[in-house]
């Protein structure tokens, strides 16, 4: 879930105030000294809506009428510190519920994707962890251990085909310890013989989970074609 930072809000607020200051300056040059609060109020509203969106609040969970009522109560100093604390606690609880629901929906979509993937391809093997693999080429060499250092060629994509990393495209094999990569690779590599090439389907829990990394969005299934070139002694 995205979190809005104090620095970002401050920047947006300064932009809003700057825009209105320019508008007020323009009016004063024309001899109109009356303060126009319309534009400033509009910008405050935009900031509030943006902050809610950046915090991951779904649009359909917001009742605009009640939001305005809450703002009016606060501006008229009818709310106490206790009211603020209660509102803050209620908001945090609601956001926690929204986040859990979103995570559950994401896991359900992911499970369906893996179920469908296994059904449409009889060569796909599903492991108890949820990891799936398909042998594209069988090798005859040794198998690495979790502490081995290996050299591989790989091509990584998202389920929509987006390439996020590829030693194949770089034309440069990658070397690393087996226990230094994502859990999906740590599980797959020790089962591979040197010289083999597998297509590996990695659940988000065995990849980067809820973290977004580079071109990889949070909660992403990762698909790799991995060729195990050697075990480095």
N, C-alpha and C positions, 0 to 999 in steps of 0.2 A: 504494500500500500504506500502511495506517495505521501510524503510528509512535507508540508510547507514550512520553510525556515523563517525565523525572525528577520534575517537579512533580506530575504526575498520580499516579504511583506513590506518591510521598511522601504525597499527600493520602489515597489509598486506605489506605495503611498506618496513617496516623494514625487514620482512621476505624475500622479493625480494632482497633487498640490501645485506642481510646476505648471501643469497645463492650465489650471485655474488661475494661477498667478498671472500667467501670460494673458489670459482672457480678461482679467480684472484690469491689467495694465493697458490693454487695448481700449477698454471701455473708458478708463480715466482720461486717455488722450482725446477722446471724443467729448469730454466734459460731463460724462455720466458718472456720478460718484456713488450711485446706489450699488450695494454689494449684491451680486447675483449668486445665490446659493444653489441654484438649480443644477449647474454643471458639477459643482463640488459634490453635492449629494448623490448625483448620478454616478460619479466616479467611486464614491465610497461604496455604493451598492455593487458596482462591478468588482471591487476588491473583495467584498464579502463573499460574493458568489464564486470568485476565482479561488479564494482560500478554501472554501468548502469542496470544490472540485478537486483541488490539489491534495486534499486530505482523503479523497476517495469516497466522499459522500454521494450516493446515487441521486440523480436529479428527481427521480420519482419518490424519494423519501422526504422531500422538502415541501412543506406547505408554506407557500409564500406569504399568505395572509398571517399565519402564526409567527413567521419570522419578523414581519413588519410590526406585529403586536409586541414582540419581545424587544425589538429595537426601541419602539416608542416608550415602553415602560422604563427601559434603562436610561434613555435620554431625559426622561422627566423625573429621574432620581427616585422612582418608586420601588426600585429593587434594592435589596440589602446585600451585604457580603454573603449572608447565608443563601440568598437566592442564587447568587453567582456560583457559589460552591456546589449547590444542588444541580444547577444547570450544567456545570462542567462535568460533574460525576455522571449525570444522565447521558450527556453527549459521548463521554468516553465509553460507557457501557453499550450504547447503541452502536458506536463505531466498531467495538469489539465483536458484537453480534454480526454486523455487516461483513467484517473481515472473515470470520469463521464460516459464514455462509458462502462467501466468494471462494474460499479455499476448498470447501466441500464440493462446490460446483465444478471447480477446476479439476479436482481429483476424479470426480465422476466422468468428466469429459476425457480425461487421460486414460482411465480404465477402459472406456468404450473404444478409444483409439487403439489401444493394445489388443483388445479382444478382436476388433475388426481386422487388425494387421495379421493376427495369427490365423484367422478364418480364411483370409484371401490368399495366404501363401503357406502351403503345407510344409515348406522347408524351414519355416521359422520355428525355433525352439524357445520355449518360455521357461525361465528359471523361477524358483520359488521367490526370489527377490523382486520379480517383475521384469528383470532384464530379459531382452529377447535378442537372439542372434541367428544368423543365417550363414552357413559356410559357402563362400563363393569359390574358394580354392583350398584344397586340403594340403597342408605341409607335412613334412616327414622329420623335421628337426626336433631339437629339444624343446621342452616347455619351460618358460621362465618361472621363477619363484617370486613371491611378493617383494623380496629384497633385491631382485635382479635389476640390472640396468639394461634397457632394451633400445633398439633403434627401429622405428616404424615409419611407414608412409601412411597418411590418413587423409580423409576428406570428410569434413563435418558440415552437416546441414540441419536446418529446422524442418519441421513437418511440411512447411509450405515450399520447401526447396531452396530457401535462402542459405547461401554459403556463409558460415561465420568463421571458419578456419580451415586451412587446407595446406598441408605440406606438399601435396601433389601439385597444387597450383603454384606454390613457391619453388617447386623442383628442388627441394632440399629436405631430406629425411630428418626426423626429429628423434633425439635421444633423451631418455629420462628414466629415473627409477620407477618401477611398477607402483610402489607405494607412495609416489609423489603426484599421482594424477587423480581424477575424479573416481568415485567409488565404482561406477559402472565399468570403467577401464580396469580398475584393480580386480574386479571379478572376472572380466573376460580374458585379459591377457594370460593369466596362469593356465587357462584351458587351451590356449592356442599353441600349435607347434610352429617353430621357425619355418618360414616359407609359406605359411597359410595366409589367407585373406578372408576376413569375415565382414559381414554387415551387421552392425550392432545397434540395437534400439534401446536407448537409455532413458528410463523414467526420470522425471525431474528430481525425485528424492535421491537418486543415485548420481545426479549431476550437480546443479547449482541451487536447487530448491527454489525458495522465494526470492533469491538474489538475482538481480539483472547484472550480467557481465558482458561488457562490450556490445556486440550485436545480438546477444542472447537475452531475450526478455525473461522476466521472472516466471517460474513454473513452466519451463519449456522442456519438451521432449527433445532429445538430441539423437541424431542419426549419424553414425560414423561408418565409413568403409575403412577398415584397418588392415594393413599388411604388415605382418611381423617379419622384419628383415633379418634381425640378428639379436642374439643375447651378448652383450658386451662384457667380456671377462675383465 
